[in-house]
Amino acid sequence: MNTPDRTLYEVNLRQFSPEGTFDAFREHLPRLAELGVGILWLMPIHPIGVLHRKGSLGSYYAATDYMAVNPEFGSEDDLRELVDAAHGLGMAVILDWVANHTAWDHVWTRSHPERFRAGPEGGFVPPNPDWTDVIGLDYDEPSTRRAMTDAMLHWVRACRIDGFRCDVAELVPADFWRAAIAELRAERPQFMLAEGEREWLYEAGFDATYGWNFAASIEAAAAGGRAAVVRDHVERDRARLAEAGVGAFRMHFTTNHDWNSWETLAVDRFGPAWELATVLTFTLPGMPLIYSGQEAGLDQRLDFFEKDLITWRADPAADLYRRLCALKRSEPALGHGAGEGTLEFIELEGARAVLAFRRSSGSSEVLVLVNFSADRSPIDASATPEGSHYVDLHGFPAGVPKWLDAWEAVVLRRVR
């Protein structure tokens, strides 16, 4: 699947509405399409294990049957209707897929126990001591590979699923992914996202991997007022991706379900740099992610094992996301993957805290300046492009500013 201008949106179905169903979520599709979302990522949709369950509702990532839908969410027909409705609005849909482990009471534990890893004393074992609600699968067993591939194919065929976000993908053998992804793409174009950063994931067939360290570089730059931290990370990472092959790219984010539930809120992680961090996820090379509720100013750490509704309200974040999604859609310069625009960092003398760069593709050009500082920073206009006419994110004529205010982000689009 070609995705150079798409924005990804992670759907936490349980917390999205009081009903927590596919049907209830479907009511939000027009709003998300208007926001500019290009791909919906549904967190795991399968029935959740009861044995050794954490909390009263359990983890999405502890499935009991890859071929079934969690009845709390609805039916397979409901999922199919959701996917069809999303397609009708121009959005693709991918499923979160947990190929590394299952719940203790997965149907295979009774029908095919040989598909699971055994501990030193026999019996099933968690893949990680902290993951006490799940048990690891054994990919040395050929039937595990065939059954897993067939389960993924089922959803592609039955519901026209457009791809998968693959949980802890680095813990599953590369040769499994390579074979499975080839079969999936023989059925239908697929967008494949791996939770991981290693370069071998691209060779195995994945389109994108996580940009964990991208977010960390923004945090470090904001903490120290040194924009070079982000520039240096991006340059090193682009060199790594170039070795991985044409079209390799990262997914960038300010939060996701793991960070929100287990670490901290995006607004707390980045502090006053949250807005500029958001701007960078959309304007530096990569696919941007919006997590459920961020457009409503998500200010709660959603409980992972219980019902914990998102508070939906009007928030300025929605307008920011709307304008950034539209910019990414309209400007080929901001493309990612094989259609990626060029990136040029601009040196600004005496502006240690300012990151400035230009993205270009043909006649499309976007200029970005961000200030990683609580102080105003001067801008040397002579270092920025001459003879260009720009508009800002609101579409108003604008020039390169002489100063950037504290934590300010300026995005300028060249008039074509």
VMD Tcl script that draws the C-alpha trace (Angstrom):
set ca {
  {0.00 0.00 0.00}
  {1.30 3.45 -0.93}
  {1.02 5.76 2.09}
  {3.30 8.82 1.54}
  {0.76 11.38 2.76}
  {-1.19 9.34 5.33}
  {-1.59 10.09 9.03}
  {-2.13 7.08 11.32}
  {-4.72 7.11 14.13}
  {-4.60 4.51 16.93}
  {-8.06 3.45 18.12}
  {-8.48 2.35 21.74}
  {-11.95 0.93 21.18}
  {-12.74 0.07 24.82}
  {-12.20 3.66 25.95}
  {-13.57 5.44 22.89}
  {-17.25 5.37 23.83}
  {-19.52 4.21 26.67}
  {-20.55 1.25 24.49}
  {-16.98 0.41 23.46}
  {-18.22 -1.20 20.24}
  {-17.46 -1.14 16.52}
  {-20.90 0.38 15.89}
  {-20.35 3.20 18.38}
  {-16.93 3.95 16.96}
  {-18.34 4.04 13.44}
  {-20.20 7.22 14.41}
  {-16.82 8.94 14.82}
  {-15.60 8.13 11.31}
  {-16.81 11.34 9.61}
  {-15.12 13.41 12.31}
  {-11.83 11.53 11.93}
  {-11.97 11.79 8.14}
  {-12.51 15.55 8.50}
  {-9.55 15.68 10.90}
  {-7.43 14.27 8.07}
  {-6.79 10.71 9.29}
  {-5.63 8.37 6.53}
  {-5.25 5.03 8.32}
  {-7.12 3.68 11.35}
  {-5.17 1.27 13.58}
  {-7.55 -0.84 15.66}
  {-5.98 -2.21 18.82}
  {-6.47 -6.02 19.06}
  {-10.04 -7.08 18.32}
  {-9.94 -10.70 19.57}
  {-11.60 -12.26 22.64}
  {-9.54 -11.66 25.80}
  {-8.34 -14.43 28.08}
  {-9.81 -15.04 31.52}
  {-7.13 -17.32 32.99}
  {-4.48 -15.18 34.76}
  {-6.26 -12.07 33.44}
  {-5.02 -8.70 34.67}
  {-7.77 -6.46 36.01}
  {-11.46 -7.08 35.46}
  {-11.42 -6.68 31.66}
  {-7.93 -7.93 30.81}
  {-5.45 -6.91 28.14}
  {-6.25 -6.55 24.47}
  {-2.91 -8.29 23.92}
  {-3.98 -11.58 25.57}
  {-6.11 -13.21 22.89}
  {-7.96 -16.51 23.13}
  {-8.82 -16.97 19.44}
  {-7.25 -15.29 16.41}
  {-10.27 -16.21 14.28}
  {-12.90 -14.55 16.48}
  {-14.01 -11.06 17.52}
  {-14.24 -9.91 21.12}
  {-18.02 -9.99 21.79}
  {-17.65 -6.81 23.85}
  {-16.86 -5.01 20.58}
  {-19.54 -6.62 18.43}
  {-19.50 -9.22 15.68}
  {-17.42 -9.94 12.59}
  {-20.25 -8.42 10.55}
  {-19.99 -5.24 12.66}
  {-16.25 -5.09 11.98}
  {-16.85 -5.56 8.26}
  {-19.37 -2.72 8.25}
  {-16.87 -0.50 10.08}
  {-14.13 -1.24 7.55}
  {-16.49 -0.64 4.63}
  {-17.60 2.69 6.12}
  {-13.97 3.76 6.66}
  {-13.09 2.80 3.09}
  {-16.04 4.85 1.88}
  {-14.54 7.89 3.59}
  {-11.08 7.30 2.13}
  {-9.49 5.75 5.23}
  {-7.65 2.43 5.38}
  {-7.97 0.09 8.39}
  {-5.21 -2.02 9.93}
  {-5.44 -4.51 12.80}
  {-3.11 -4.80 15.77}
  {-1.70 -8.34 15.61}
  {-0.03 -10.22 18.46}
  {1.92 -13.07 16.87}
  {4.38 -13.60 19.71}
  {2.04 -14.75 22.49}
  {-1.54 -15.59 23.46}
  {-3.70 -15.81 26.56}
  {-3.25 -18.88 28.79}
  {-6.68 -20.09 27.70}
  {-6.23 -19.66 23.95}
  {-8.02 -22.34 21.94}
  {-4.67 -23.71 20.75}
  {-3.67 -24.64 24.31}
  {-6.27 -27.41 24.06}
  {-6.20 -28.28 20.37}
  {-2.50 -27.70 19.58}
  {-0.34 -27.39 22.73}
  {2.72 -28.11 20.57}
  {2.46 -24.57 19.20}
  {3.65 -23.10 22.52}
  {7.07 -22.80 24.13}
  {7.66 -25.10 27.06}
  {9.44 -24.12 30.25}
  {12.39 -26.03 31.77}
  {9.96 -28.14 33.76}
  {7.38 -28.39 30.98}
  {4.13 -26.50 30.67}
  {3.44 -23.11 29.13}
  {5.61 -20.09 29.99}
  {5.25 -16.30 29.63}
  {7.68 -14.76 27.10}
  {8.62 -12.18 29.73}
  {8.44 -12.55 33.55}
  {6.27 -9.42 33.77}
  {3.79 -10.66 31.17}
  {2.04 -13.07 33.49}
  {-1.24 -13.03 31.57}
  {0.23 -14.47 28.34}
  {2.27 -17.45 27.10}
  {4.83 -17.60 24.30}
  {4.34 -19.28 20.92}
  {6.91 -21.61 19.35}
  {7.86 -20.78 15.77}
  {10.06 -23.84 15.48}
  {6.75 -25.69 15.14}
  {5.66 -25.53 11.45}
  {1.95 -25.61 12.26}
  {2.30 -22.39 14.30}
  {3.50 -20.57 11.22}
  {0.76 -21.94 8.98}
  {-2.03 -21.31 11.46}
  {-0.86 -17.76 12.20}
  {-0.63 -16.88 8.52}
  {-4.07 -18.37 7.87}
  {-5.56 -16.33 10.71}
  {-4.16 -13.09 9.28}
  {-5.37 -14.03 5.81}
  {-8.86 -14.59 7.21}
  {-9.28 -10.94 8.18}
  {-7.83 -9.68 4.90}
  {-10.28 -11.85 2.96}
  {-13.33 -11.55 5.19}
  {-13.13 -7.85 6.10}
  {-10.80 -6.33 3.49}
  {-8.28 -5.34 6.15}
  {-5.52 -3.11 4.74}
  {-2.61 -4.24 6.90}
  {-1.34 -4.95 10.37}
  {0.52 -3.30 13.23}
  {2.58 -6.21 14.57}
  {3.18 -6.28 18.32}
  {6.78 -6.91 19.52}
  {7.61 -7.90 15.94}
  {11.31 -8.36 16.71}
  {10.49 -11.35 18.95}
  {9.02 -13.28 16.00}
  {11.38 -14.87 13.43}
  {12.18 -12.83 10.32}
  {11.56 -15.76 8.00}
  {8.02 -16.12 9.34}
  {7.27 -12.47 8.63}
  {8.82 -12.65 5.19}
  {6.66 -15.59 4.12}
  {3.46 -14.38 5.81}
  {3.67 -10.83 4.46}
  {4.21 -12.16 0.93}
  {1.01 -14.22 1.22}
  {-0.94 -11.29 2.62}
  {0.15 -8.99 -0.22}
  {-0.78 -11.62 -2.78}
  {-4.37 -11.17 -1.54}
  {-4.53 -7.40 -1.17}
  {-2.11 -4.43 -0.83}
  {-1.02 -4.22 2.80}
  {0.54 -1.59 5.04}
  {2.76 -3.38 7.54}
  {3.96 -1.60 10.70}
  {6.36 -3.31 13.10}
  {6.66 -2.46 16.77}
  {10.46 -2.40 16.69}
  {13.34 -0.42 15.22}
  {15.76 -2.98 13.78}
  {16.64 -2.74 10.11}
  {15.99 -6.44 9.39}
  {12.27 -5.77 9.79}
  {12.26 -3.94 6.44}
  {13.99 -6.83 4.70}
  {11.31 -9.08 6.19}
  {8.63 -7.04 4.44}
  {7.58 -4.29 6.84}
  {6.95 -0.81 5.48}
  {7.51 1.08 8.72}
  {8.94 0.68 12.21}
  {8.65 2.63 15.46}
  {10.57 5.88 15.96}
  {11.07 5.40 19.70}
  {14.36 7.30 19.66}
  {12.96 10.17 17.61}
  {10.66 11.13 20.47}
  {13.54 10.70 22.93}
  {15.69 13.14 20.91}
  {12.95 15.78 21.10}
  {12.74 15.31 24.87}
  {16.52 15.68 25.19}
  {16.60 18.78 22.98}
  {13.84 20.43 25.01}
  {15.56 19.58 28.31}
  {18.89 21.04 27.22}
  {17.89 23.74 24.76}
  {20.03 22.09 22.06}
  {18.30 21.65 18.71}
  {21.32 19.75 17.39}
  {20.23 16.70 19.40}
  {17.26 16.23 17.07}
  {19.22 17.05 13.92}
  {21.98 14.58 14.80}
  {19.48 11.82 15.58}
  {17.56 12.35 12.34}
  {20.74 12.34 10.25}
  {22.02 9.14 11.88}
  {18.65 7.44 11.56}
  {18.26 8.41 7.90}
  {21.62 6.82 7.22}
  {20.44 3.61 8.90}
  {17.20 3.63 6.92}
  {19.06 4.19 3.66}
  {20.97 0.97 4.31}
  {17.66 -0.83 4.97}
  {16.43 -0.03 1.46}
  {14.43 2.42 -0.60}
  {11.19 3.44 1.04}
  {12.01 2.45 4.64}
  {10.50 4.88 7.14}
  {9.58 5.32 10.81}
  {6.30 6.02 12.53}
  {6.61 9.08 14.77}
  {4.47 9.97 17.79}
  {4.20 12.00 20.96}
  {2.34 9.15 22.67}
  {0.73 5.75 22.06}
  {-1.15 3.21 24.19}
  {2.02 2.05 25.96}
  {3.34 5.48 26.86}
  {-0.08 6.81 27.83}
  {-1.05 3.93 30.13}
  {2.34 2.95 31.56}
  {4.54 6.04 31.54}
  {3.17 9.57 31.33}
  {0.97 11.93 29.36}
  {2.37 13.51 26.21}
  {1.75 16.98 27.63}
  {3.82 16.03 30.69}
  {6.53 14.19 28.75}
  {7.24 17.18 26.49}
  {5.97 19.97 28.74}
  {5.90 23.33 26.95}
  {7.54 21.65 23.92}
  {4.45 19.49 23.22}
  {3.20 21.58 20.29}
  {6.59 21.77 18.60}
  {7.06 18.02 19.16}
  {3.75 17.47 17.39}
  {4.81 19.71 14.51}
  {8.05 17.74 14.11}
  {6.23 14.39 13.96}
  {4.36 15.73 10.93}
  {7.13 17.63 9.16}
  {10.32 15.59 9.59}
  {10.49 12.39 7.48}
  {8.15 9.67 8.74}
  {4.49 8.79 9.28}
  {2.78 10.72 12.10}
  {0.56 9.02 14.68}
  {-2.37 10.44 16.64}
  {-3.49 8.39 19.65}
  {-7.14 8.19 20.68}
  {-8.23 11.41 22.36}
  {-5.16 13.51 21.58}
  {-7.31 15.72 19.36}
  {-9.44 16.36 22.47}
  {-6.43 17.35 24.59}
  {-6.07 13.93 26.22}
  {-5.10 14.65 29.83}
  {-5.70 11.24 31.40}
  {-3.66 8.07 31.56}
  {-6.16 5.51 30.32}
  {-6.44 2.37 32.44}
  {-5.24 -0.62 30.46}
  {-7.33 -3.33 32.12}
  {-10.52 -1.47 33.10}
  {-13.12 0.78 31.52}
  {-11.77 4.34 31.54}
  {-13.58 6.56 29.06}
  {-11.82 9.25 27.07}
  {-13.17 12.71 27.90}
  {-14.28 14.14 24.58}
  {-14.32 17.93 24.38}
  {-13.41 20.76 22.04}
  {-9.69 21.51 22.29}
  {-7.20 23.60 20.29}
  {-5.24 20.39 19.62}
  {-7.90 19.36 17.10}
  {-7.28 22.43 14.96}
  {-3.52 21.87 15.09}
  {-3.89 18.24 13.99}
  {-6.38 19.22 11.29}
  {-4.00 21.77 9.78}
  {-0.97 19.47 10.01}
  {-2.84 16.54 8.42}
  {-3.99 18.82 5.61}
  {-0.46 20.13 5.11}
  {0.94 16.62 4.87}
  {-1.76 15.64 2.37}
  {-1.26 18.73 0.20}
  {2.54 19.03 0.19}
  {4.53 16.24 -1.54}
  {7.60 17.70 0.19}
  {6.34 16.10 3.43}
  {5.91 12.65 1.91}
  {7.41 9.60 3.59}
  {8.62 6.28 2.24}
  {9.48 5.93 -1.43}
  {7.85 9.32 -2.10}
  {9.86 11.12 0.58}
  {10.78 14.74 -0.05}
  {14.33 15.96 0.46}
  {15.44 17.28 3.85}
  {17.91 20.12 4.34}
  {18.86 21.39 7.77}
  {19.62 25.13 7.90}
  {22.41 26.44 10.11}
  {21.41 29.55 12.05}
  {24.34 31.31 13.67}
  {23.85 32.11 17.33}
  {20.58 30.20 17.58}
  {21.61 27.07 19.48}
  {18.05 26.25 20.51}
  {16.50 26.65 17.05}
  {15.99 23.76 14.65}
  {15.44 24.95 11.09}
  {14.94 22.78 8.04}
  {13.44 22.73 4.59}
  {11.56 19.84 2.94}
  {11.29 19.92 -0.86}
  {9.81 17.89 -3.70}
  {9.49 19.53 -7.11}
  {7.65 22.82 -6.62}
  {6.50 21.81 -3.13}
  {8.50 23.36 -0.28}
  {7.90 23.57 3.47}
  {10.11 25.56 5.83}
  {10.03 24.74 9.56}
  {11.59 26.61 12.50}
  {11.17 25.50 16.12}
  {12.59 26.96 19.32}
  {13.68 24.47 22.00}
  {13.96 27.17 24.63}
  {12.00 29.12 27.21}
  {13.67 32.28 25.84}
  {13.11 34.19 22.62}
  {15.61 33.26 19.92}
  {16.75 35.51 17.06}
  {16.57 34.21 13.49}
  {19.21 35.09 10.92}
  {16.98 35.66 7.88}
  {20.00 35.61 5.55}
  {20.35 31.87 6.20}
  {16.82 31.14 4.98}
  {15.65 30.91 1.33}
  {15.41 34.16 -0.63}
  {12.79 35.07 -3.17}
  {10.14 32.68 -1.87}
  {6.62 33.64 -0.88}
  {5.14 31.69 2.02}
  {1.86 31.17 3.82}
  {1.50 29.88 7.36}
  {-0.58 26.95 8.64}
  {-3.68 29.16 8.55}
  {-3.10 30.09 4.91}
  {-2.13 33.69 5.66}
  {0.84 35.33 3.88}
  {3.90 35.14 6.11}
  {7.63 35.68 6.01}
  {10.54 34.24 7.93}
  {10.28 35.78 11.43}
  {13.12 37.76 13.00}
  {12.46 36.10 16.35}
  {10.94 32.90 17.64}
  {9.06 33.11 20.92}
  {9.62 30.57 23.70}
  {8.79 27.03 22.48}
  {7.38 28.45 19.25}
  {7.01 26.39 16.08}
  {6.64 28.14 12.72}
  {5.60 26.21 9.60}
  {5.67 28.01 6.26}
  {4.47 26.61 2.95}
  {5.82 28.10 -0.26}
  {3.16 29.47 -2.56}
  {3.09 27.56 -5.85}
}
mol new
graphics top color blue
foreach p $ca { graphics top sphere $p radius 0.5 }
foreach p [lrange $ca 0 end-1] q [lrange $ca 1 end] { graphics top cylinder $p $q radius 0.2 }
display resetview
